[in-house]
Amino acid sequence: MESLKTIDHFHALQRRLLSSRDPVIPTLIISAGTCGQASGANDLIRIAKREILGKKLTGKVRLRITGCHGFCEMEPSVLVEPRRTFYPKVNPKDMARIVEAVTTYSIVEEFLFVDETTGNKIEKKEEIPFFKSQVRTLLGLNEKVDPIRIYNYIEHGGYQALATVLSRGDSGWVVDEMKASGLRGRGGAGFPTGLKWEMLARQSNGYGKILICNGDEGDPGAYMDRSLLEGNPHSIIEGMIIGGFGTGANEGILYVRNEYPLAIKHLVIALRQAYQLGLLGSNILGTGFSFDLRLVRGAGAFVCGEETALIKSIEGKMGEPVQRPPFPVQKGLFGKPTLINNVETWANVPMIMNQGAQNFKKVGTEQNTGTKIFSLVGKVKNTGFIEVPMGISLREVVHTIGGGPSGKAAIKAVQTGGPSGGCIPISRFDLTIDYESLKTAGSIMGSGGMIVMDERTCMVDVAKYFMNFLKEESCGKCFTCRKGTQRMYELLDDITAGRAVRETLDLLEELSNTVKDTTLCGLGQTAPNPVLSTLRYFRQEYLDHIEHRRCPAGVCKDLITYSINEKCTGCQLCLKTCSFGAIRGEKKGIHQIDREKCIRCGACRDVCKFDAIEIK
Amino acid sequence: MVTLTINGLEVSVEEGTTLLEASRFYGFPIPTLCHMDGLSPYGACRLCVVEIGQGPNTKLVTSCTYPVEEGLQVRTASARVVKARKMILELLLASCPQSKIIQDLASSHDFRQQRFKQEHEDCILCGLCVRICEEQMMAKAIGFRSRGEKRSLGTPFDLKSEVCRLCGACLYVCPACQLRCTYTEPDKAICGGCANLSPPCLEKSSFDDMMCYMEPCVACEIKKD
């Protein structure tokens, strides 16, 4: 690989790459992030390679292996350029036919995406409702770029922002541009990024400043950062180099949890290529500016996403938050001024520099500019990894992009912001997604997990689930967080087991408020949110559990009994399914459940075709 | 010098002082469990919370770790602080009912009972022993392990520490069992827990060479017999 000595060299490389690109040659694009690989993308890649080599199609068909495209429900998926044909849930058996169709510029009609509401087949990816309502400015590159090829990224405008910034040579302009863009930290709290950069830029550079990319994503059901790191690692690296130039920092650290092996692999390759090309290291593009970036792997503690705990973790100490002030920007890693931004925030930086702050501001609302990536999971038809402009309503996300409920039960609530977030009921689905309105609704933006729940989800059980997560993931330094989450779990367990009295609820509420008030870091302060927000919107469910010893959603095993009603046709399917022999009955006669033997697993209910199994 | 207001009284203190030191200097008592002069502040027990700021933007912070700031408004015993402190005490009492210090604090806050399930733990993980071992005894023999509910205290891998000099400082500073080693008569010991414990010093035959500066404890007395 050549080494670029000046900005002109870089532009020459850019021109050369662009001119060598032939847009007519069809390209097979296989989404192979961790999720894609898990659902079989590796088989598709193997078959595609075999077909291309076997039929001597080299040069006639290209294959591009990229990061996640976002439509998890339809993985493994194949996208074909230049027609932009989208094949969902591709069976390895059918891959050969797709490759053949690609060579003749035709499509295989029967494999196309079918819109469930209209029954129509949709060819182009952009016309699928899931993608149509999104604004994929950050994720758009995921399908265009092979994450292990830096030239691929440069071909699509990569490192152009860095070249622009370096040729301007004005660090003040970078910070001003960031401030003008109104970008707010995507890690959850929403602190204005430009302001943070300015604070670091003002610190004296006596001992060096450090930039950190916080890739310690740990919320259950959230994978935004992972997909960005896997799919487009160079955008984050470029963002950090620009950040270094703007704030006067010469050192950067990418902190990524070790549970993301593919992200780490892609980052290691990306870093090596950027160093080889002279985009990292000393005297970048001959401008005299130097920036070193290294990767630190985290051991996967949820609390290490908190910035002071993350710093401790990098220093090799126990990952525990410490008191702010002094803020990391005054005294951070190894005592040096440190700036920590989330993966998504860094990925936004090159885009802002490329299109200018004013253009960036056009997306989103006045106080909440730009787009936000969410992982939409749970009881929704189209689960996936979505990017929407700030200020979009929850209804649009859940119903238009998500496609409504996945099962028969209606959607009840959506949980945003991970374990520290809250549940928002369907009655408030007109709420716009921005930092302020989510906060007033009792939740938080968080890093962007969005879990949809339907009528068959018990909210007390949800609160209990998150409390169980938090009591294990609290670092345990603050007594109120450690013991408070344990006690909250204990009280919630009492409620779900039917042991609770009215006073339990008062105590739970009092304890939640104390934990919120008296803990040190963001984890503890937001830990009671699942309890407080479900108490706020679903108090009746709690009261049902306590006063009537009844779980309306039919989830809490100690409070429900299964029975079979007269709809039973005596098909004996449930009888065969029950592993505990709890169902008795003659063929074509109504069956009965032995309550002594029944463990309330719900297997019979899932297999019954006649809705004959009831929960009380 | 930094000027701030504590409970309506304008005071000035040296820069770098913590709110706890400033409040105590001016005679406002704040209860603590994990603070000790001469050890670095840690902020684990959360008992020393005070309310800072004014108007709608007030918040609770631990006074032992928060440095004084110019013009800061501090309230050491506002309704919010007292409410929080009482809940913390209730949690402490529910987990560690045998500690004399916690019992005294609870009774001074008019507690007679608590509402949680009663537990009988010895340690509240305040970290005093870890800090005295590291900062004053220069041994670093003990530390915290794991996180969340599994967090515990001990030597690495639970093996006998090679750097531990058996000085007993950890036992001496412990707020959960402080009286364990100050009474020689078992019936005078408040918790009686010591009678069941085997402190590290007993495992050594040459106890007199250990330079232990503590009074012999019940356990030692029993051992002698």
Boltz contact constraints between the chains, C-beta under 6 A:
constraints:
  - contact:
      token1: [A, 323]
      token2: [B, 65]
      max_distance: 6.0
  - contact:
      token1: [A, 471]
      token2: [B, 148]
      max_distance: 6.0
  - contact:
      token1: [A, 471]
      token2: [B, 149]
      max_distance: 6.0
  - contact:
      token1: [A, 472]
      token2: [B, 148]
      max_distance: 6.0
  - contact:
      token1: [A, 473]
      token2: [B, 148]
      max_distance: 6.0
  - contact:
      token1: [A, 474]
      token2: [B, 148]
      max_distance: 6.0
  - contact:
      token1: [A, 475]
      token2: [B, 147]
      max_distance: 6.0
  - contact:
      token1: [A, 476]
      token2: [B, 147]
      max_distance: 6.0
  - contact:
      token1: [A, 476]
      token2: [B, 148]
      max_distance: 6.0
  - contact:
      token1: [A, 476]
      token2: [B, 151]
      max_distance: 6.0
  - contact:
      token1: [A, 477]
      token2: [B, 44]
      max_distance: 6.0
  - contact:
      token1: [A, 478]
      token2: [B, 46]
      max_distance: 6.0
  - contact:
      token1: [A, 479]
      token2: [B, 44]
      max_distance: 6.0
  - contact:
      token1: [A, 479]
      token2: [B, 45]
      max_distance: 6.0
  - contact:
      token1: [A, 479]
      token2: [B, 46]
      max_distance: 6.0
  - contact:
      token1: [A, 480]
      token2: [B, 46]
      max_distance: 6.0
  - contact:
      token1: [A, 480]
      token2: [B, 88]
      max_distance: 6.0
  - contact:
      token1: [A, 483]
      token2: [B, 91]
      max_distance: 6.0
  - contact:
      token1: [A, 486]
      token2: [B, 149]
      max_distance: 6.0
  - contact:
      token1: [A, 487]
      token2: [B, 116]
      max_distance: 6.0
  - contact:
      token1: [A, 507]
      token2: [B, 115]
      max_distance: 6.0
  - contact:
      token1: [A, 514]
      token2: [B, 84]
      max_distance: 6.0
  - contact:
      token1: [A, 514]
      token2: [B, 87]
      max_distance: 6.0
  - contact:
      token1: [A, 517]
      token2: [B, 60]
      max_distance: 6.0
  - contact:
      token1: [A, 517]
      token2: [B, 84]
      max_distance: 6.0
  - contact:
      token1: [A, 518]
      token2: [B, 46]
      max_distance: 6.0
  - contact:
      token1: [A, 518]
      token2: [B, 49]
      max_distance: 6.0
  - contact:
      token1: [A, 518]
      token2: [B, 60]
      max_distance: 6.0
  - contact:
      token1: [A, 518]
      token2: [B, 84]
      max_distance: 6.0
